[in-house]
Amino acid sequence: MSIGKKLLNPLVRFAIPALMAALGPALASCAEPATVVPAPAQDEPVAASGGEETAVLAGGCFWGVQAVFQHVKGVKQVLSGYAGGASSTAQYETVSGGRTGHAESVKITFDPHQVSYGRILQIYFSVAHDPTQLNRQGPDTGTQYRSDVFVMNENQRRVAQGYVAQLDHAGVFRHPIVTRIDAFSGFYPAEDYHQDFATLHPDHPYIAFNDLPKVENLKRIYPDLYQTTPVLVGAAHAAR
């Protein structure tokens, strides 16, 4: 079991002392930098006009992955949730046991005219997480924190498989990529308190150390894709 934030139940996590919160931003400077990766050689054709496409990705705690993609231009919504298991086990406390088949995931709805599926994967592999960590990410361990791309169709499978092969062949990372590529079988939104967590709790030590550097790396490495104002789940729900 993780000795990081997942060891703590939600109530305790929100009650971490102010001293720890104050230390978080200072500790963030110690976080590992992102790995810059080349753009995918194979990608989906650029859409001629606006529309919607969905990507479902898992890369450790969904708080940080959600935060990164909420700042990507062309992204319309990012939901934290669970993928890979059954609907009956798609609850945080159950998934945290590591035996449900679920991975903490994000469902990204984006406009393929503004940002392609391949560029989404480029951000995923370089900024959002470390694809060489097996069944873990940072301080969090277990299959629920695995690296996994849930492909929606054969086009996405082709792009994802080709990109992993490309990155491995180029030796971009010091260790082999362990990212799984699985067929999409369902996505189940996480509890409300998980949505927009990084934006609502930027001083939380876990967020300050693990996740805010990811957003800064997105801004630094992909300035053409970075948007200052995040697309929030709360705002999307309010607009319905």
PLY file of the C-alpha trace (Angstrom):
ply
format ascii 1.0
element vertex 240
property float x
property float y
property float z
element edge 239
property int vertex1
property int vertex2
end_header
0.00 0.00 0.00
1.19 3.49 -0.74
2.77 5.54 2.02
1.71 8.66 0.12
-1.60 10.49 0.02
-3.62 7.40 -0.94
-2.93 5.85 2.47
-5.03 8.61 4.03
-8.81 8.66 3.83
-10.41 11.74 2.25
-11.33 13.36 5.57
-7.82 13.07 6.96
-6.24 14.28 3.72
-8.24 17.47 3.79
-7.21 18.08 7.44
-3.42 17.99 6.91
-1.88 20.71 9.09
-1.19 24.18 7.73
2.52 23.67 8.31
2.61 20.86 5.74
0.66 23.00 3.31
3.20 25.77 3.69
6.05 23.37 2.93
4.39 22.03 -0.22
5.34 24.84 -2.66
8.95 24.77 -1.46
9.15 21.02 -1.95
7.72 21.30 -5.46
11.05 22.55 -6.77
12.52 19.12 -5.94
10.12 17.24 -8.22
11.60 15.47 -11.25
11.46 17.41 -14.55
9.38 16.19 -17.45
10.90 14.13 -20.27
10.65 15.93 -23.60
9.42 13.51 -26.27
9.07 13.89 -30.04
5.65 14.28 -31.64
4.06 11.05 -32.85
5.07 10.03 -36.36
1.56 8.62 -36.86
-1.49 10.61 -35.89
-5.15 10.92 -36.77
-5.91 13.31 -39.66
-6.56 16.87 -38.55
-10.29 17.46 -38.37
-11.59 19.95 -40.91
-13.94 21.61 -38.44
-14.92 21.59 -34.81
-16.21 18.42 -33.21
-15.62 16.13 -30.27
-13.39 13.13 -29.58
-12.75 11.24 -26.37
-9.53 9.93 -24.88
-9.38 7.85 -21.68
-5.98 7.71 -20.02
-4.59 6.39 -16.73
-1.31 7.61 -15.27
-1.28 7.54 -11.51
-3.46 9.70 -9.28
-6.16 11.30 -11.38
-5.81 14.64 -9.58
-2.66 15.60 -11.45
-3.57 14.10 -14.81
-6.86 15.97 -14.73
-5.07 19.21 -13.83
-2.68 18.93 -16.78
-5.33 18.32 -19.43
-7.64 21.01 -18.05
-4.97 23.47 -19.21
-4.70 22.14 -22.78
-6.17 24.22 -25.59
-8.94 22.41 -27.43
-9.94 20.35 -24.41
-13.60 20.79 -23.52
-13.86 18.69 -20.36
-11.73 16.41 -18.19
-13.39 14.05 -15.73
-11.58 12.07 -13.05
-12.87 8.53 -12.71
-12.27 4.82 -13.00
-11.73 2.56 -16.03
-10.85 -1.07 -16.57
-13.21 -2.69 -14.08
-16.90 -3.22 -13.43
-19.44 -0.53 -12.57
-20.21 -2.27 -9.27
-16.66 -1.63 -7.96
-16.19 1.92 -9.27
-15.94 3.60 -5.87
-12.83 5.25 -4.50
-12.41 3.16 -1.34
-12.99 -0.08 -3.29
-10.67 0.84 -6.14
-7.98 1.83 -3.64
-7.77 -1.82 -2.57
-6.10 -2.57 -5.91
-8.17 -5.64 -6.76
-10.96 -4.26 -8.95
-9.15 -4.05 -12.29
-9.85 -0.32 -12.31
-7.22 2.33 -12.81
-7.64 5.91 -11.67
-8.24 7.54 -15.05
-9.35 10.69 -16.80
-11.89 11.03 -19.59
-10.81 13.84 -21.90
-13.30 15.38 -24.32
-11.47 17.46 -26.91
-11.88 19.22 -30.25
-9.71 17.31 -32.78
-9.60 20.41 -34.96
-7.63 22.23 -32.23
-5.60 19.39 -30.71
-5.07 15.93 -32.15
-5.20 12.60 -30.36
-1.47 12.25 -31.01
-0.72 15.56 -29.29
-2.87 14.44 -26.35
-0.66 11.34 -26.11
2.50 13.45 -26.43
1.46 15.45 -23.36
0.46 12.25 -21.57
3.84 10.58 -22.11
5.97 13.64 -21.39
4.18 15.80 -18.83
1.24 14.02 -17.22
3.09 10.97 -15.86
6.13 8.68 -16.10
5.25 5.78 -18.44
8.18 3.65 -17.23
6.82 3.10 -13.71
5.05 -0.24 -13.40
1.85 -0.25 -11.31
2.83 2.89 -9.51
3.34 6.61 -9.98
5.46 8.61 -7.60
4.42 7.82 -4.02
1.33 5.81 -5.05
1.58 2.06 -5.64
-0.83 -0.58 -6.91
-2.44 -1.59 -10.19
-4.96 1.22 -9.75
-2.08 3.64 -10.48
-0.88 1.89 -13.62
-0.08 3.53 -16.93
-2.87 2.60 -19.35
-4.34 3.95 -22.57
-7.94 2.85 -23.09
-8.46 3.10 -26.84
-11.90 3.95 -28.17
-11.41 2.59 -31.69
-8.86 1.08 -34.08
-7.60 4.51 -35.12
-6.65 5.33 -31.55
-5.09 1.88 -31.12
-2.95 2.41 -34.23
-1.73 5.81 -33.04
-1.06 4.65 -29.46
0.76 1.45 -30.40
2.80 3.24 -33.05
3.77 5.98 -30.62
4.93 3.59 -27.89
7.03 1.73 -30.47
8.44 5.02 -31.74
9.44 6.24 -28.27
10.95 2.91 -27.28
12.93 2.69 -30.53
14.23 6.24 -30.05
15.35 5.42 -26.49
13.67 8.55 -25.14
13.39 7.10 -21.64
16.11 5.43 -19.58
13.80 2.49 -18.93
11.25 0.65 -21.13
7.72 2.03 -21.42
5.30 -0.16 -19.45
2.10 1.57 -20.60
-0.72 -0.84 -21.36
-3.00 -0.31 -24.34
-6.43 -1.74 -23.62
-9.79 -1.60 -25.34
-12.17 0.85 -23.70
-14.85 -0.97 -21.72
-16.45 1.81 -19.72
-15.66 4.92 -17.68
-17.19 5.76 -14.31
-16.84 9.31 -12.94
-15.20 9.61 -9.54
-16.85 11.14 -6.51
-17.52 14.88 -6.60
-14.77 15.73 -4.10
-12.15 14.38 -6.54
-13.22 16.62 -9.43
-11.12 19.78 -10.00
-9.15 18.82 -6.88
-5.82 20.36 -7.91
-7.44 23.66 -8.86
-9.51 23.85 -5.69
-6.65 22.79 -3.38
-3.39 24.16 -4.84
-1.78 24.42 -1.38
-2.41 20.78 -0.54
1.09 19.27 -0.06
0.44 16.37 -2.43
-0.73 18.75 -5.16
2.09 21.25 -4.59
4.80 18.59 -4.76
3.46 16.15 -7.35
1.02 17.98 -9.59
1.64 21.72 -9.88
5.07 21.01 -11.45
3.27 19.01 -14.16
1.13 22.01 -15.07
4.23 24.23 -15.09
5.99 21.75 -17.37
3.03 21.83 -19.75
3.28 25.62 -19.89
7.05 25.50 -20.42
7.29 22.67 -22.97
4.05 23.21 -24.92
3.32 26.96 -24.78
1.31 26.66 -28.01
-1.09 24.22 -26.32
-1.24 25.81 -22.87
-4.27 27.77 -21.72
-4.10 29.74 -18.48
-7.70 29.24 -17.39
-8.50 25.57 -16.76
-11.66 23.92 -18.04
-13.37 22.88 -14.84
-15.89 20.11 -14.28
-17.94 22.33 -11.99
-18.33 24.97 -14.66
-19.29 22.36 -17.25
-21.98 20.90 -15.00
-23.31 24.35 -14.17
-23.69 25.12 -17.87
-25.97 22.14 -18.48
0 1
1 2
2 3
3 4
4 5
5 6
6 7
7 8
8 9
9 10
10 11
11 12
12 13
13 14
14 15
15 16
16 17
17 18
18 19
19 20
20 21
21 22
22 23
23 24
24 25
25 26
26 27
27 28
28 29
29 30
30 31
31 32
32 33
33 34
34 35
35 36
36 37
37 38
38 39
39 40
40 41
41 42
42 43
43 44
44 45
45 46
46 47
47 48
48 49
49 50
50 51
51 52
52 53
53 54
54 55
55 56
56 57
57 58
58 59
59 60
60 61
61 62
62 63
63 64
64 65
65 66
66 67
67 68
68 69
69 70
70 71
71 72
72 73
73 74
74 75
75 76
76 77
77 78
78 79
79 80
80 81
81 82
82 83
83 84
84 85
85 86
86 87
87 88
88 89
89 90
90 91
91 92
92 93
93 94
94 95
95 96
96 97
97 98
98 99
99 100
100 101
101 102
102 103
103 104
104 105
105 106
106 107
107 108
108 109
109 110
110 111
111 112
112 113
113 114
114 115
115 116
116 117
117 118
118 119
119 120
120 121
121 122
122 123
123 124
124 125
125 126
126 127
127 128
128 129
129 130
130 131
131 132
132 133
133 134
134 135
135 136
136 137
137 138
138 139
139 140
140 141
141 142
142 143
143 144
144 145
145 146
146 147
147 148
148 149
149 150
150 151
151 152
152 153
153 154
154 155
155 156
156 157
157 158
158 159
159 160
160 161
161 162
162 163
163 164
164 165
165 166
166 167
167 168
168 169
169 170
170 171
171 172
172 173
173 174
174 175
175 176
176 177
177 178
178 179
179 180
180 181
181 182
182 183
183 184
184 185
185 186
186 187
187 188
188 189
189 190
190 191
191 192
192 193
193 194
194 195
195 196
196 197
197 198
198 199
199 200
200 201
201 202
202 203
203 204
204 205
205 206
206 207
207 208
208 209
209 210
210 211
211 212
212 213
213 214
214 215
215 216
216 217
217 218
218 219
219 220
220 221
221 222
222 223
223 224
224 225
225 226
226 227
227 228
228 229
229 230
230 231
231 232
232 233
233 234
234 235
235 236
236 237
237 238
238 239
